[in-house]
Amino acid sequence: MNNTARHIHFSNSLSARLNYVLRTLRSYEASILAGSGVIWTAIFAVPILGERLALHQIVGIAMMLVGFSLVQVRRGILK
């Protein structure tokens, strides 16, 4: 199997697993998982690609995490 075929197989396999996970989650859990993809991309780009996060990017990640936390707060209780 050449590299292109491996990449396509891996992508399809990963997509199928992610699809299964998203079908079994509640709607708010799926939205958090989908929304946090941007955060994970930025975090993994540091060690994998050698990227450096600027201050405004770190602040943006922090704001998204606060937003995700606020989604979980119901009647003053973190669930």
Sequence and secondary structure as in RCSB ss.txt:
>XXXX:A:sequence
MNNTARHIHFSNSLSARLNYVLRTLRSYEASILAGSGVIWTAIFAVPILGERLALHQIVGIAMMLVGFSLVQVRR
GILK
>XXXX:A:secstr
  HHHHHHHHHHHHHHHHHHHHHHS HHHHHHHHHTHHHHHHHHHHHHH     HHHHHHHHHHHHHHHHHHEET
TEE 
